[in-house]
Amino acid sequence: MPREKRADEIFCESCGEPIKKVAEICPHCGVRNIRYERASTQMISKPQRKFIHAPSQYETTVSENWYYLVGACTALWVIGFVLMEIWEGAAVLIFIIAWIGLPIGIYFDMQYVRANSRWNPNTIGWLILSIIWFVNIIAGLVYLYRRHETLGIP
Ligand SMILES: [Zn+2]
């Protein structure tokens, strides 16, 4: 017959013994305390929770190497602007490649980032930023920086 529970206790959902509310596992039967997990998720503060998404929801087969394209195209934009003064033909070609490549790189890399980190980048927002003249250089750099911050690589 289980004894009465105290104020800081609950009855174990498995064996019915009174256990501490803060206990992660029941010491009597070894079953996980369901209420403990509920309590710990509630402990996450609201502003933090806003940014938490479940990466497993976004499972993807997209490779992690798309950031190379993001990096390369950001660099190409810079090279294009430098080259414009001396060799316009080559600069235009570079712009075309970078203009197409950057959104593609960001688009696919975002899928990887979303599935593998806590950062959930805004697809439309980043795509728009990545195609606007001049802005896309900054967007590319900020993207790579944020990616580095969240994933730690590269
Ligand atoms: Zn128990």
Residues whose N, C-alpha, C, O or C-beta is under 5 A from the ligand:
A	BS01	ZN	C12 S14 C15 G16 C26 H28 C29 G30
